[in-house]
Amino acid sequence: MDMEVVFPGGKKVNALYKGFIIETDQPEHDGGGGSAPSPFDLFLASIGTCVGFYVLSFCQERRIPTAGLKLNLQAERNQETGLI
């Protein structure tokens, strides 16, 4: 697995991986341009889509319809540590 991480300017940090460019930026209030999700937002999205893949596979294997099916991910922060 080879991944290249590049810095195209400002607060942007992009990953080049398997022929894809995964773009990230910081929100404007953190000094970025808000042109792409932050790396942490993509981290949360990767958890959600990973879970979603297994839910989808479960339903497909059992021929359970998925039209209208959705999952919701709610992240909570520890007030003392700031961790999710």
MIFI-711591 format. One record per residue (C-alpha): residue number from 1; x, y, z. Coordinates in nm, 2 decimals. Layout:
<nodes>
<node><pos>NUM</pos><X>X</X><Y>Y</Y><Z>Z</Z></node>
...
</nodes>
This chain:
<nodes>
<node><pos>1</pos><X>0.00</X><Y>0.00</Y><Z>0.00</Z></node>
<node><pos>2</pos><X>0.16</X><Y>0.32</Y><Z>-0.12</Z></node>
<node><pos>3</pos><X>0.01</X><Y>0.66</Y><Z>-0.04</Z></node>
<node><pos>4</pos><X>0.16</X><Y>0.99</Y><Z>-0.11</Z></node>
<node><pos>5</pos><X>0.06</X><Y>1.29</Y><Z>0.09</Z></node>
<node><pos>6</pos><X>0.10</X><Y>1.64</Y><Z>-0.07</Z></node>
<node><pos>7</pos><X>0.05</X><Y>1.99</Y><Z>0.04</Z></node>
<node><pos>8</pos><X>-0.11</X><Y>2.20</Y><Z>-0.24</Z></node>
<node><pos>9</pos><X>-0.12</X><Y>2.52</Y><Z>-0.05</Z></node>
<node><pos>10</pos><X>-0.29</X><Y>2.69</Y><Z>0.24</Z></node>
<node><pos>11</pos><X>-0.42</X><Y>2.44</Y><Z>0.49</Z></node>
<node><pos>12</pos><X>-0.49</X><Y>2.18</Y><Z>0.22</Z></node>
<node><pos>13</pos><X>-0.34</X><Y>1.83</Y><Z>0.27</Z></node>
<node><pos>14</pos><X>-0.42</X><Y>1.57</Y><Z>-0.01</Z></node>
<node><pos>15</pos><X>-0.36</X><Y>1.20</Y><Z>-0.03</Z></node>
<node><pos>16</pos><X>-0.28</X><Y>1.03</Y><Z>-0.36</Z></node>
<node><pos>17</pos><X>-0.40</X><Y>0.67</Y><Z>-0.32</Z></node>
<node><pos>18</pos><X>-0.49</X><Y>0.40</Y><Z>-0.58</Z></node>
<node><pos>19</pos><X>-0.53</X><Y>0.66</Y><Z>-0.85</Z></node>
<node><pos>20</pos><X>-0.76</X><Y>0.88</Y><Z>-0.65</Z></node>
<node><pos>21</pos><X>-0.69</X><Y>1.23</Y><Z>-0.51</Z></node>
<node><pos>22</pos><X>-0.84</X><Y>1.26</Y><Z>-0.17</Z></node>
<node><pos>23</pos><X>-0.86</X><Y>1.63</Y><Z>-0.10</Z></node>
<node><pos>24</pos><X>-0.89</X><Y>1.79</Y><Z>0.24</Z></node>
<node><pos>25</pos><X>-0.89</X><Y>2.14</Y><Z>0.38</Z></node>
<node><pos>26</pos><X>-0.96</X><Y>2.31</Y><Z>0.71</Z></node>
<node><pos>27</pos><X>-1.27</X><Y>2.51</Y><Z>0.78</Z></node>
<node><pos>28</pos><X>-1.25</X><Y>2.89</Y><Z>0.73</Z></node>
<node><pos>29</pos><X>-1.27</X><Y>2.94</Y><Z>1.11</Z></node>
<node><pos>30</pos><X>-0.95</X><Y>2.73</Y><Z>1.14</Z></node>
<node><pos>31</pos><X>-0.76</X><Y>2.92</Y><Z>0.87</Z></node>
<node><pos>32</pos><X>-0.85</X><Y>2.70</Y><Z>0.58</Z></node>
<node><pos>33</pos><X>-1.06</X><Y>2.77</Y><Z>0.27</Z></node>
<node><pos>34</pos><X>-1.34</X><Y>2.53</Y><Z>0.35</Z></node>
<node><pos>35</pos><X>-1.30</X><Y>2.38</Y><Z>0.00</Z></node>
<node><pos>36</pos><X>-1.30</X><Y>2.02</Y><Z>0.11</Z></node>
<node><pos>37</pos><X>-1.38</X><Y>1.81</Y><Z>0.42</Z></node>
<node><pos>38</pos><X>-1.12</X><Y>1.83</Y><Z>0.70</Z></node>
<node><pos>39</pos><X>-0.91</X><Y>1.51</Y><Z>0.75</Z></node>
<node><pos>40</pos><X>-1.10</X><Y>1.44</Y><Z>1.07</Z></node>
<node><pos>41</pos><X>-1.44</X><Y>1.48</Y><Z>0.89</Z></node>
<node><pos>42</pos><X>-1.31</X><Y>1.22</Y><Z>0.64</Z></node>
<node><pos>43</pos><X>-1.21</X><Y>0.99</Y><Z>0.92</Z></node>
<node><pos>44</pos><X>-1.56</X><Y>1.00</Y><Z>1.06</Z></node>
<node><pos>45</pos><X>-1.71</X><Y>0.95</Y><Z>0.72</Z></node>
<node><pos>46</pos><X>-1.48</X><Y>0.65</Y><Z>0.66</Z></node>
<node><pos>47</pos><X>-1.61</X><Y>0.49</Y><Z>0.98</Z></node>
<node><pos>48</pos><X>-1.97</X><Y>0.55</Y><Z>0.87</Z></node>
<node><pos>49</pos><X>-1.92</X><Y>0.42</Y><Z>0.52</Z></node>
<node><pos>50</pos><X>-1.73</X><Y>0.11</Y><Z>0.65</Z></node>
<node><pos>51</pos><X>-2.03</X><Y>0.03</Y><Z>0.88</Z></node>
<node><pos>52</pos><X>-2.26</X><Y>0.11</Y><Z>0.59</Z></node>
<node><pos>53</pos><X>-2.08</X><Y>-0.14</Y><Z>0.36</Z></node>
<node><pos>54</pos><X>-2.14</X><Y>-0.42</Y><Z>0.62</Z></node>
<node><pos>55</pos><X>-2.50</X><Y>-0.33</Y><Z>0.67</Z></node>
<node><pos>56</pos><X>-2.55</X><Y>-0.32</Y><Z>0.29</Z></node>
<node><pos>57</pos><X>-2.38</X><Y>-0.66</Y><Z>0.25</Z></node>
<node><pos>58</pos><X>-2.59</X><Y>-0.81</Y><Z>0.53</Z></node>
<node><pos>59</pos><X>-2.91</X><Y>-0.69</Y><Z>0.36</Z></node>
<node><pos>60</pos><X>-2.81</X><Y>-0.79</Y><Z>0.01</Z></node>
<node><pos>61</pos><X>-2.72</X><Y>-1.14</Y><Z>0.13</Z></node>
<node><pos>62</pos><X>-3.06</X><Y>-1.18</Y><Z>0.29</Z></node>
<node><pos>63</pos><X>-3.25</X><Y>-1.00</Y><Z>0.01</Z></node>
<node><pos>64</pos><X>-3.36</X><Y>-0.73</Y><Z>0.25</Z></node>
<node><pos>65</pos><X>-3.46</X><Y>-0.42</Y><Z>0.05</Z></node>
<node><pos>66</pos><X>-3.24</X><Y>-0.12</Y><Z>0.11</Z></node>
<node><pos>67</pos><X>-3.45</X><Y>0.15</Y><Z>-0.06</Z></node>
<node><pos>68</pos><X>-3.48</X><Y>0.43</Y><Z>0.19</Z></node>
<node><pos>69</pos><X>-3.25</X><Y>0.26</Y><Z>0.44</Z></node>
<node><pos>70</pos><X>-3.00</X><Y>0.50</Y><Z>0.61</Z></node>
<node><pos>71</pos><X>-2.77</X><Y>0.51</Y><Z>0.90</Z></node>
<node><pos>72</pos><X>-2.70</X><Y>0.81</Y><Z>1.12</Z></node>
<node><pos>73</pos><X>-2.36</X><Y>0.86</Y><Z>1.30</Z></node>
<node><pos>74</pos><X>-2.36</X><Y>1.09</Y><Z>1.59</Z></node>
<node><pos>75</pos><X>-2.02</X><Y>1.18</Y><Z>1.74</Z></node>
<node><pos>76</pos><X>-2.00</X><Y>1.30</Y><Z>2.10</Z></node>
<node><pos>77</pos><X>-1.71</X><Y>1.48</Y><Z>2.25</Z></node>
<node><pos>78</pos><X>-1.58</X><Y>1.43</Y><Z>2.60</Z></node>
<node><pos>79</pos><X>-1.62</X><Y>1.77</Y><Z>2.76</Z></node>
<node><pos>80</pos><X>-1.30</X><Y>1.73</Y><Z>2.96</Z></node>
<node><pos>81</pos><X>-1.07</X><Y>1.58</Y><Z>2.70</Z></node>
<node><pos>82</pos><X>-1.23</X><Y>1.70</Y><Z>2.38</Z></node>
<node><pos>83</pos><X>-1.20</X><Y>1.34</Y><Z>2.24</Z></node>
<node><pos>84</pos><X>-1.47</X><Y>1.18</Y><Z>2.04</Z></node>
</nodes>
